[in-house]
Amino acid sequence: MTGLEDAVVRPGPLLGQQIGTVLGATTGARLAKLDLHTVGELLRHYPRRYARLGEMTDLASLTPKEHATVMARVAQATVRTTRTGGAMMNVEITDGRSTLGLVFFAKHKGALRFHEGRLKPGVEGLFSGEVGTDKLNGRPQLAHPSYRLFGIDVEDEAAAVEEAKRPIPLYPASAQVPTEQIQKAVGAIFPLLTPADVPDPLPAELLTRRKLPELLGALRRLHQPENDEEIRSAQERLKFEEAFVLQAELARRRSRIAREGAVARPPRDGGIRAAFDERLPFTLTEGQLRVGAELSAELAGERPMQRLLQGEVGSGKTVVALRAMLQVVDAGGQAALLAPTEVLAAQHERTLRRMLGELAEAGMLGGADDATRVTLLTGSQSTAVRRQALAEAASGAAGIVVGTHALLSEHVQFADLGLVVVDEQHRFGVEQRDLLRAKARTTPHLLVMTATPIPRTVAMTVFGDLETSILDQVPAGRAEVVTHVVPAGNDRWMQRTWQRVREEVDKGGRAYVVCARIDPDAKDGADGADGAELVPDEGPAKRPLRAVMEVAEQLAASPELGGLPVGVLHGRMTPEEKERALADFADGTVPVLVSTTVVEVGVDVPDATVMVVLDADRFGVSQLHQLRGRIGRGTRPGVCLLVADAFPGSPADTRLRSLAETRDGFQLAAVDLELRREGDVLGAAQSGGATSLRLLRVTRDADVIEEARIEARSVVRDDPDLDRHPDLRTAIDLLLDGEREEYLDRT
């Protein structure tokens, strides 16, 4: 690899030095194309897999345009003159079943003699390049690949024998920086390293007790393994390190908040919560009673409650959260409910008022003796309405304040904020959560709610600083909802879809029609997507996504709906327009609502019985499950129709079939986790960059995460500020570099 020869090692910590300083400017410039700039980043660029002599790569699994490194055997090679007078060498390599073409071009045959003398039938090697297509026969090929031949590209026969025994690391690479260049760069680094250059975040006592190798040794085994056992032990150690560093920071956060103390908010006999319980028109489920008792006990303590409430769609999280808020009101405090959108905030305010009735009318004619007030605060309110809401929050007249990001404004003050409830946690970052907490005189209790079921491993990894409560029961009386997948290209099925919508409306139902974007000419990722979390199109040809405005127009004129009023709802409408659209939909004035995913959470229309999701193959499992939760909320059965073009066996097909087969959100979350990249699960910052989870997989490593969590909590309990563990503290600082801190509070 050119560039290594001009290496100059400068004084200072080696891991933090630029690759160009240590291995030369040429090498540094090349590796920078892979976003590798420092020695530490190079060492943390782990092999993707390993090749072994005699173990051929499955050539049939290659996909066009991927940069591949394959192990194969040369089957045949020919050199010929082209029509333009140049020369071409065609090589066929094989894995024993499939073949792959290699092609080399030159001005004359003599220039190809080097390759001709080496690429003889029977020779095995590693071949790297971008997978292209032979224009003559349409078969896959590599043009001008780099290659390394076993038993040839070594200095002596003894070295060839040793080489044949060792696994060969294959790295995430590119056409400009093939895997062998990365191998050489890594190989040039290790002779320069000492244990002092590679501080270990894992405490020495823990390494000894768990029989794990120290960090430098683990990195050497991973990059330059002698055998498979070395790879296994290195990966085991590095997986544990990733989990341990993450869990240590979560434990540190938990410890820091616990030390701050909170005002105890014990339950009060004969208060507003007791009055609310007496007025409930239904019986709480066992799960609601159990979780309610957990929250009540923690609110009564002097350590801040830090709890995540996971609730299956329709499981009654709002009732549980409201009872907790009323306990705080009974104890003289206030509760703030933070929602991600104005539609959802307004929906929450209406729901709380409806559930409380006269208990939400303190100071008003007809209000109950123990009543409080529920106040809404959003950014789009008129000056007069906003001024009144601010006054009620600041004076304490409003026991419950519901709002959006407007609650975070410096102008918003509370008399005695005792509980913060955050709905749909994945929409808020840690800084926003802390801003609201800072408005209290002492640290308020915290309840985080999510309607997206989270597998245990994700909860441990992402919400490790929170205790978890789960509501997995649906209250009695909820209607059944069936789900069908409708092929978008089948005109007869589509006609039947709209006929089914008409039938539901004629029976008094309401129909949602969900689109991925607002305007037909918007591009993925543009404002027109309106919050839809789209997955890539898996089809052979990109097709335009259906949009609210065009679909609403088409449905209004369709013979199947026969002139039924069709409304629209999307994020670019004013709050008043949204409120009017939802009100008209709820009362049946406009029984068909064409909407973006703004109806995903919180919108509660009991008469909604049918939902049609267009381009359903472009939505993730969680979002589809949330959307489906908008129907069947009353006593009428519902039907969800997922309109899609999904190839059999594709990830999209798996997603849709899973949704059709079950309404179990936790089962669907497990399917989602298997299908999605880890980075998607843990937040955008985890999908790349220097702090990504490289080896740890939350789908497979539950035991590792659990063990690391126990060990990390033990370390933080004995050393809360990690004063005796400076290397661990440094590793946490690197993990939380810049904006990446926020991923700890996302899912």
C-alpha positions in Angstrom: 0.0 0.0 0.0 1.6 3.2 -1.0 1.8 5.8 1.6 3.0 3.5 4.4 6.7 4.2 3.6 6.5 7.8 4.6 5.1 7.1 8.1 6.3 9.4 10.9 5.2 8.8 14.5 4.7 12.0 16.5 4.8 12.3 20.3 1.5 12.1 22.1 -1.4 9.5 22.5 -1.3 7.3 19.5 -5.0 6.6 19.2 -5.9 10.2 18.9 -3.3 11.0 16.2 -4.3 11.4 12.6 -3.7 8.4 10.4 -1.8 10.6 7.9 0.6 11.6 10.7 1.4 8.1 11.6 1.1 6.1 8.3 1.7 8.9 5.8 -0.4 11.4 4.0 -1.3 9.1 1.1 -2.7 6.4 3.4 -4.4 9.1 5.5 -6.1 10.6 2.5 -7.3 7.2 1.3 -8.8 6.1 4.6 -10.5 9.4 5.1 -12.7 8.4 2.2 -14.1 5.8 4.6 -14.5 8.5 7.3 -11.5 7.0 9.1 -9.3 9.8 10.3 -7.5 8.8 13.6 -5.6 5.7 14.6 -8.4 4.9 17.1 -11.1 5.0 14.4 -9.0 2.7 12.2 -8.7 0.2 15.0 -12.4 0.4 15.7 -13.1 -0.3 12.0 -13.8 -4.0 12.6 -13.7 -6.7 10.0 -17.1 -7.5 8.6 -16.3 -11.2 8.2 -13.4 -13.5 7.6 -12.3 -15.6 4.7 -10.5 -18.9 5.0 -8.6 -20.9 2.4 -10.9 -23.5 0.8 -14.1 -21.8 2.1 -15.5 -20.2 -1.1 -17.9 -17.2 -1.1 -21.4 -17.8 -2.4 -21.1 -15.9 -5.7 -24.8 -16.2 -6.4 -25.5 -13.9 -3.4 -23.8 -10.9 -4.9 -25.9 -7.9 -5.7 -25.3 -5.2 -8.4 -23.2 -2.2 -7.4 -22.1 -3.6 -4.1 -18.4 -3.5 -3.3 -17.5 -7.1 -2.7 -14.5 -9.2 -1.6 -14.9 -12.8 -2.5 -12.9 -15.9 -2.1 -13.0 -18.1 -5.3 -11.0 -20.3 -7.6 -9.9 -19.4 -11.1 -11.7 -21.6 -13.6 -10.4 -20.2 -16.9 -8.7 -17.2 -18.4 -8.4 -15.9 -21.9 -6.8 -12.9 -23.6 -7.9 -11.5 -26.9 -7.6 -8.4 -29.1 -10.6 -6.0 -29.1 -12.1 -4.5 -32.3 -10.5 -1.2 -31.5 -7.0 -2.8 -31.4 -6.7 -3.0 -27.6 -6.6 -6.1 -25.4 -9.0 -7.7 -23.1 -8.5 -10.5 -20.5 -11.6 -12.4 -19.4 -11.3 -14.5 -16.3 -14.0 -16.8 -14.8 -13.8 -17.6 -11.1 -16.0 -20.1 -9.3 -17.2 -21.1 -5.9 -17.8 -24.6 -7.1 -21.4 -23.8 -8.0 -21.7 -20.3 -9.5 -19.3 -18.2 -11.5 -18.3 -14.6 -11.6 -16.5 -12.8 -14.4 -13.4 -10.7 -14.1 -12.4 -8.4 -16.9 -9.1 -6.4 -17.5 -8.5 -4.0 -20.4 -5.2 -2.8 -21.8 -3.8 -1.0 -24.8 -2.0 -4.2 -26.0 -1.7 -7.9 -24.9 1.7 -7.4 -23.4 0.3 -5.2 -20.7 -1.9 -8.1 -19.5 1.0 -10.6 -19.2 1.3 -9.9 -15.5 -2.3 -11.0 -14.8 -2.1 -13.8 -17.3 0.9 -15.3 -15.5 -0.8 -15.2 -12.2 -4.5 -16.0 -12.8 -4.0 -19.6 -13.8 -6.8 -22.2 -13.5 -6.9 -23.7 -10.1 -5.4 -20.8 -8.2 -7.4 -19.5 -5.2 -7.5 -16.0 -3.9 -9.5 -13.0 -2.7 -10.9 -10.7 -5.5 -12.3 -7.3 -4.7 -14.3 -4.8 -6.8 -17.7 -3.3 -7.5 -20.2 -5.8 -8.9 -21.2 -4.8 -12.4 -22.8 -6.4 -15.4 -21.3 -7.8 -18.6 -23.0 -5.9 -21.4 -22.7 -8.9 -23.8 -24.3 -11.6 -21.6 -25.8 -9.7 -18.7 -23.9 -11.8 -16.2 -22.2 -10.2 -13.1 -18.6 -9.3 -13.3 -15.8 -7.3 -11.6 -13.9 -4.9 -13.8 -10.2 -4.4 -13.0 -10.6 -6.0 -9.5 -7.7 -6.0 -7.0 -6.8 -9.5 -5.9 -4.5 -11.5 -3.6 -3.6 -15.0 -4.5 -2.9 -17.7 -1.9 0.6 -19.2 -2.0 1.8 -16.5 -4.5 1.5 -13.1 -2.8 3.9 -14.1 0.0 7.7 -14.2 0.3 8.3 -17.9 0.9 6.6 -21.2 1.1 6.6 -21.3 4.9 4.7 -18.1 4.9 2.2 -19.5 2.4 1.5 -22.5 4.7 1.0 -20.2 7.7 -1.2 -17.9 5.6 -3.4 -20.8 4.7 -4.1 -21.5 8.3 -5.2 -18.0 9.4 -8.6 -16.4 8.9 -8.3 -13.4 6.6 -10.2 -10.3 7.8 -12.5 -8.7 5.3 -13.4 -5.1 6.1 -16.3 -2.7 5.1 -14.5 -1.2 2.1 -15.1 0.7 -1.1 -13.9 0.7 -4.7 -11.4 3.4 -3.8 -10.3 1.7 -0.6 -10.3 -2.1 -1.0 -10.1 -4.4 2.0 -6.4 -5.3 1.4 -5.4 -1.6 1.8 -7.2 -1.5 5.2 -5.5 -4.8 6.2 -2.0 -3.3 5.4 -2.8 -0.1 7.3 -3.9 -2.0 10.4 -0.9 -4.3 10.1 1.4 -1.2 10.1 -0.3 0.2 13.3 0.1 -2.8 15.7 3.9 -2.8 15.9 3.7 0.8 17.1 1.2 0.2 19.9 1.8 -0.5 23.6 -0.8 -1.2 26.3 -0.4 2.4 27.5 -1.5 3.6 24.1 -4.8 1.7 24.4 -6.6 2.6 27.7 -9.1 0.0 28.7 -12.6 1.2 29.8 -13.3 -2.2 31.5 -12.0 -2.3 35.1 -9.1 -4.7 35.7 -11.0 -6.6 38.4 -13.9 -7.1 36.0 -11.5 -8.4 33.2 -9.9 -10.9 35.6 -13.2 -12.1 37.0 -14.9 -12.5 33.6 -11.7 -13.9 32.0 -11.8 -11.3 29.2 -8.7 -10.2 27.3 -7.4 -6.6 27.8 -8.3 -4.2 25.0 -5.1 -4.1 23.0 -5.0 -7.9 22.9 -8.6 -8.1 21.9 -8.1 -5.7 19.0 -5.0 -7.6 17.9 -7.0 -10.9 17.9 -9.8 -9.3 16.0 -7.7 -7.8 13.3 -4.9 -10.4 13.1 -6.4 -13.7 14.3 -4.5 -16.9 14.4 -7.6 -19.0 14.6 -11.4 -18.9 15.0 -11.1 -19.0 18.8 -9.2 -15.7 18.9 -11.9 -14.1 16.8 -14.6 -15.4 19.2 -12.9 -14.3 22.3 -12.2 -10.8 20.9 -15.7 -10.3 19.7 -17.1 -11.5 23.1 -14.9 -9.0 24.9 -15.7 -6.1 22.5 -19.4 -6.8 22.6 -19.3 -6.7 26.4 -17.4 -3.4 26.3 -20.0 -1.8 24.1 -22.8 -2.8 26.4 -20.9 -2.0 29.5 -19.9 1.6 28.5 -23.5 2.3 27.4 -25.0 0.9 30.6 -22.5 2.7 32.7 -23.6 6.0 31.4 -27.3 5.1 31.9 -26.5 4.0 35.4 -24.6 7.2 36.0 -27.6 9.3 34.8 -30.0 7.3 37.0 -27.7 7.7 40.0 -27.3 11.5 39.4 -31.0 12.1 39.3 -31.7 9.8 42.3 -29.2 11.9 44.4 -31.1 15.1 43.6 -34.1 14.1 45.6 -37.8 14.9 45.0 -40.9 16.1 46.9 -42.9 13.1 48.0 -46.4 13.1 46.6 -48.3 10.5 48.6 -51.9 9.5 47.9 -54.7 11.2 49.8 -57.9 9.6 51.0 -61.0 11.4 49.8 -59.1 13.5 47.2 -59.7 14.1 43.5 -58.1 10.7 42.5 -60.6 8.8 44.8 -63.4 10.9 43.3 -62.2 10.1 39.8 -62.1 6.4 40.6 -65.6 6.4 41.8 -66.8 8.0 38.6 -65.1 5.6 36.2 -67.7 3.9 34.0 -65.5 0.8 33.6 -63.4 -1.5 35.7 -59.6 -1.1 35.5 -57.7 -4.1 34.2 -55.4 -6.0 36.4 -52.5 -4.5 34.5 -53.8 -0.9 35.1 -54.2 -1.6 38.8 -50.7 -3.2 39.1 -48.9 -0.3 37.2 -51.0 2.2 39.1 -49.8 0.8 42.4 -46.2 1.0 41.2 -46.5 4.6 40.2 -48.3 5.5 43.4 -45.6 4.0 45.6 -42.8 5.8 43.7 -44.6 9.1 43.7 -44.9 8.8 47.5 -41.1 8.5 47.8 -38.4 11.2 48.0 -36.4 9.9 45.1 -37.5 11.1 41.7 -39.6 8.5 39.9 -38.0 7.5 36.6 -40.4 5.2 34.8 -41.2 4.1 31.3 -44.8 3.0 30.7 -45.1 0.8 27.6 -48.7 0.2 26.6 -50.1 -1.9 23.9 -52.4 0.1 21.5 -55.7 0.6 23.3 -54.4 -0.7 26.7 -55.5 2.4 28.6 -52.2 4.2 29.3 -54.0 7.5 29.5 -56.1 6.4 32.5 -53.0 5.2 34.3 -51.2 8.4 33.7 -54.2 10.5 34.7 -54.5 8.7 38.0 -50.8 9.4 38.7 -51.3 13.1 37.8 -54.3 13.3 40.1 -52.3 11.8 43.0 -49.8 14.7 42.5 -52.6 17.2 42.4 -54.0 15.7 45.7 -50.5 16.3 47.2 -50.6 20.0 46.3 -48.5 19.8 43.1 -49.0 20.1 39.4 -48.5 17.7 36.4 -47.3 18.6 32.9 -48.2 16.4 29.9 -45.8 16.9 27.0 -47.1 15.8 23.6 -45.2 15.8 20.3 -47.8 17.5 18.1 -50.6 20.1 18.6 -53.2 17.6 17.3 -52.1 15.1 20.0 -51.9 17.8 22.7 -55.4 19.0 21.9 -56.7 15.4 21.8 -55.1 14.8 25.2 -56.7 17.9 26.7 -60.1 16.9 25.4 -59.8 13.4 26.6 -58.7 14.4 30.1 -61.6 16.9 30.4 -64.1 14.3 29.2 -62.8 11.7 31.6 -62.7 14.1 34.6 -66.0 15.9 33.8 -66.9 18.2 36.7 -63.6 17.3 38.4 -61.8 19.5 35.7 -64.0 22.5 36.4 -62.5 24.1 39.5 -63.9 27.6 40.1 -66.6 27.1 37.5 -70.4 26.8 38.0 -71.1 23.1 38.5 -67.5 22.2 39.3 -66.9 19.5 41.9 -65.6 20.4 45.4 -62.2 18.7 44.8 -61.9 19.8 41.2 -58.8 21.1 39.4 -58.3 22.6 36.0 -56.8 21.1 32.8 -55.1 23.8 30.7 -53.8 23.5 27.1 -50.7 25.5 26.0 -49.5 25.4 22.4 -47.5 27.7 20.2 -50.4 28.7 17.9 -52.8 29.9 20.5 -54.0 33.5 20.4 -52.3 36.0 22.7 -55.3 36.2 25.1 -55.8 32.4 25.4 -52.1 31.8 25.8 -51.8 34.6 28.5 -54.6 32.9 30.5 -53.0 29.5 30.2 -49.7 30.9 31.4 -51.4 32.5 34.3 -53.2 29.3 35.3 -49.9 27.3 35.2 -47.9 29.9 37.1 -50.5 30.4 39.8 -51.2 26.7 40.3 -54.9 27.1 39.4 -54.3 24.4 36.7 -53.4 21.2 38.3 -52.7 19.6 34.8 -51.1 21.5 32.0 -51.0 19.8 28.6 -48.8 21.2 25.8 -46.4 20.8 23.0 -42.8 22.1 22.8 -44.4 25.4 23.9 -44.2 24.1 27.5 -40.4 24.4 27.2 -40.5 28.1 26.6 -38.7 30.3 29.2 -42.0 32.2 29.7 -43.8 29.1 31.0 -43.6 28.9 34.8 -45.3 26.5 37.3 -46.3 27.0 40.9 -45.2 23.5 42.0 -44.4 21.1 39.2 -44.4 17.6 40.7 -44.8 15.2 37.7 -43.7 15.4 34.1 -45.5 13.0 31.7 -43.9 12.7 28.3 -46.0 11.0 25.6 -44.3 9.3 22.7 -40.8 9.6 24.1 -39.1 8.9 20.7 -40.2 12.3 19.5 -38.3 14.1 22.3 -34.6 14.3 23.1 -33.0 14.4 26.5 -32.4 18.1 26.4 -36.1 18.8 25.9 -37.0 16.5 28.8 -34.5 18.2 31.1 -35.7 21.7 30.1 -39.2 20.8 31.4 -37.8 19.2 34.6 -35.8 22.4 35.2 -39.0 24.4 35.7 -39.6 22.7 39.0 -38.1 23.8 42.3 -36.9 20.3 43.0 -36.5 17.4 40.5 -40.0 16.4 39.5 -41.1 12.8 39.0 -41.0 11.5 35.4 -43.3 9.2 33.6 -42.4 8.4 29.9 -45.2 6.8 27.9 -44.9 5.0 24.6 -47.5 3.2 22.6 -44.8 1.5 20.5 -44.0 -1.8 22.3 -40.3 -2.1 22.8 -38.5 -5.5 23.1 -36.8 -6.0 26.4 -33.3 -5.8 24.9 -34.1 -2.4 23.4 -35.6 -1.1 26.6 -32.5 -2.2 28.5 -30.2 -0.5 25.9 -32.1 2.7 25.2 -34.1 3.3 28.4 -31.7 1.8 30.9 -32.0 4.8 33.2 -35.7 4.1 33.6 -37.7 1.4 35.3 -40.2 -0.2 33.0 -43.9 -1.0 33.4 -45.9 -2.8 30.8 -49.6 -2.7 30.0 -50.3 -5.7 27.7 -54.0 -6.1 28.4 -56.7 -4.4 26.4 -59.8 -3.3 28.4 -62.9 -5.4 28.0 -65.3 -4.4 25.3 -62.8 -3.3 22.7 -63.8 -4.4 19.2 -61.9 -6.9 17.1 -59.9 -5.6 14.1 -59.0 -7.8 11.2 -56.2 -6.9 8.8 -55.9 -7.8 5.1 -53.1 -7.1 2.5 -54.5 -5.7 -0.7 -52.3 -5.9 -3.9 -52.2 -2.4 -5.3 -52.0 -3.6 -8.9 -55.2 -5.6 -8.7 -58.0 -3.3 -10.0 -60.7 -5.7 -8.8 -59.4 -5.8 -5.3 -59.0 -2.0 -5.2 -62.5 -1.5 -6.3 -63.6 -3.9 -3.5 -61.5 -1.9 -1.0 -63.5 1.3 -1.7 -66.8 -0.6 -1.7 -65.9 -1.8 1.7 -65.3 1.7 2.9 -68.7 2.7 1.6 -70.3 -0.2 3.4 -68.7 0.8 6.7 -69.8 4.4 6.4 -73.4 3.3 5.5 -73.4 1.4 8.8 -72.5 4.5 10.7 -68.7 4.0 10.7 -65.9 6.4 9.8 -63.0 5.6 7.4 -59.4 6.8 7.5 -57.4 6.7 4.3 -53.7 7.2 5.1 -51.1 8.4 2.6 -47.4 8.8 2.9 -47.2 12.4 1.8 -49.2 15.6 1.3 -48.5 16.5 -2.3 -48.0 14.1 -5.3 -44.8 15.9 -6.4 -43.0 15.9 -3.1 -39.9 13.8 -2.7 -39.0 11.3 0.0 -37.7 13.2 3.1 -39.3 16.5 2.0 -41.9 18.3 4.1 -44.5 16.6 1.9 -43.8 13.3 3.8 -45.3 14.9 6.9 -43.8 12.7 9.5 -44.1 9.4 7.7 -41.1 7.2 8.6 -40.6 5.7 5.2 -38.5 2.7 4.4 -36.7 2.4 1.0 -38.6 1.2 -2.0 -37.8 -2.5 -2.5 -39.4 -2.7 -6.0 -37.4 -2.9 -9.3 -38.8 0.4 -10.4 -39.5 3.4 -8.2 -43.2 4.3 -8.1 -44.6 7.6 -7.0 -46.2 7.5 -3.5 -49.9 8.3 -3.2 -50.6 11.8 -1.7 -53.4 13.2 0.4 -54.5 15.9 -2.0 -54.7 13.7 -5.1 -56.3 10.8 -3.3 -59.0 13.0 -1.7 -59.9 14.4 -5.1 -60.1 11.0 -6.7 -62.2 9.5 -3.9 -64.6 12.4 -3.9 -65.4 11.6 -7.6 -65.2 7.8 -7.3 -68.4 5.8 -8.1 -67.7 3.5 -5.1 -68.1 6.3 -2.6 -71.0 7.8 -4.4 -70.5 11.4 -3.5 -69.7 10.9 0.2 -68.0 14.0 1.8 -64.2 13.4 1.9 -62.0 15.5 4.2 -58.3 16.0 4.5 -55.9 16.2 7.4 -52.2 17.0 7.3 -49.4 18.8 9.0 -49.5 22.0 6.9 -53.0 22.9 8.0 -53.5 25.4 10.8 -54.5 24.1 14.2 -58.0 25.4 13.7 -58.3 23.6 10.4 -57.1 20.4 12.0 -59.5 20.7 14.8 -62.4 21.3 12.4 -61.4 18.3 10.2 -61.3 16.0 13.2 -64.5 17.3 14.6 -66.3 16.9 11.3 -64.9 13.4 11.0 -65.9 12.4 14.6 -69.5 13.6 14.3 -70.0 12.0 10.8 -70.4 15.3 8.9 -67.3 14.1 6.8 -67.1 10.4 7.3 -64.1 9.7 5.1 -60.8 11.4 6.2 -57.7 11.3 3.9 -54.8 11.9 6.1 -51.0 11.7 6.5 -49.6 9.9 9.6 -50.6 12.8 11.8 -53.4 10.5 13.0 -50.8 7.9 14.1 -51.1 8.4 17.9 -53.6 9.9 20.2 -56.5 10.5 17.9 -59.6 8.8 19.4 -62.7 8.5 17.2 -64.7 5.5 18.6 -66.9 5.2 15.4 -63.8 4.8 13.2 -64.1 1.2 11.8 -62.1 1.1 8.7 -58.6 2.2 7.7 -57.0 2.0 4.3 -53.2 2.5 4.2 -51.9 3.3 0.7 -48.3 2.3 -0.1 -48.3 0.3 3.1 -45.0 -1.5 2.0 -43.2 1.8 2.6 -44.1 2.1 6.3 -42.4 0.3 9.1 -44.1 -2.2 11.4 -44.4 0.1 14.4 -46.0 2.9 12.4 -48.5 0.6 10.7 -49.4 -0.9 14.1 -49.9 2.6 15.5 -52.1 3.6 12.6 -54.2 0.4 12.9 -54.7 1.3 16.6 -56.9 4.3 15.5 -59.8 1.9 14.6 -61.7 -0.5 16.7 -61.6 1.8 19.7 -65.3 1.5 20.3 -67.6 -1.5 20.3 -67.8 -1.9 16.5 -65.4 -4.4 14.8 -62.9 -2.8 12.5 -61.0 -3.7 9.3 -57.6 -2.5 8.2 -56.7 -2.7 4.6 -52.9 -2.5 3.7 -52.6 -1.6 0.1 -49.2 -2.5 -1.2 -46.9 -4.0 -3.9 -44.6 -6.3 -1.9 -42.6 -9.0 -3.5 -43.1 -12.5 -1.9 -40.3 -13.1 0.7 -39.2 -9.4 0.7 -38.8 -7.6 4.0 -41.9 -5.5 3.1 -43.9 -8.7 2.5 -42.7 -10.1 5.9 -43.8 -6.8 7.6 -47.3 -6.8 6.1 -47.9 -10.5 6.6 -46.9 -10.2 10.3 -49.3 -7.4 10.7 -52.1 -9.4 9.1 -51.4 -12.3 11.4 -51.2 -10.7 14.8 -52.2 -7.6 16.8 -49.6 -8.4 19.5 -47.5 -5.3 19.5 -44.6 -6.9 21.4 -44.5 -9.8 18.8 -44.5 -7.2 16.0 -41.8 -5.2 17.7 -39.6 -8.3 17.7 -40.3 -8.8 14.0 -39.5 -5.1 13.4 -36.2 -5.4 15.3 -35.1 -8.4 13.2 -35.9 -6.6 9.9 -34.4 -3.2 10.7 -30.8 -2.2 11.0 -29.6 -1.7 14.5 -29.0 2.0 13.9 -32.6 2.5 13.0 -33.7 1.0 16.3 -31.3 2.9 18.5 -31.7 6.3 16.8 -30.2 8.1 13.8 -26.9 8.8 15.5 -26.3 5.0 15.9 -26.5 4.3 12.2 -22.9 5.4 11.5 -20.0 7.4 12.8 -17.4 6.7 15.4 -19.8 5.6 18.2 -22.0 3.1 16.4 -22.7 -0.2 18.0 -20.4 -2.4 15.9 -20.6 -5.9 17.3 -23.4 -5.7 19.9 -26.8 -6.7 18.5 -29.8 -6.1 20.6 -31.7 -8.8 18.7 -29.2 -11.5 19.8 -27.2 -10.3 22.8 -29.9 -9.9 25.5 -27.7 -11.9 28.0 -24.6 -9.7 27.3 -26.7 -6.5 27.8 -28.2 -7.8 31.0 -24.8 -8.9 32.4 -23.2 -5.6 31.4 -26.1 -3.7 33.1 -25.6 -5.5 36.4 -21.8 -4.9 36.3 -22.1 -1.3 35.3 -24.7 -0.5 38.0 -22.3 -2.1 40.6 -19.4 0.1 39.4 -21.5 3.3 39.4 -23.0 2.4 42.8 -19.4 2.3 44.3 -18.1 5.2 42.3 -20.9 7.4 41.1 -18.7 10.0 39.4 -16.3 7.4 38.0 -13.4 9.2 39.7 -11.6 5.9 40.1 -12.4 4.8 36.6 -11.0 7.6 34.3 -10.7 5.4 31.3 -14.3 4.4 31.5 -15.3 8.0 31.9 -13.3 8.9 28.8 -15.0 6.1 26.8 -18.4 7.5 27.8 -17.3 11.0 26.7 -16.4 9.5 23.3 -19.7 7.6 23.1 -21.6 10.9 23.8 -19.5 13.0 21.5 -21.6 16.0 20.2 -25.1 15.3 19.2 -24.8 11.5 19.7 -25.8 11.9 23.4 -29.4 12.2 22.3 -29.6 8.6 21.0 -29.6 7.4 24.6 -33.1 8.7 25.0 -34.5 7.6 21.6 -36.0 4.5 20.1 
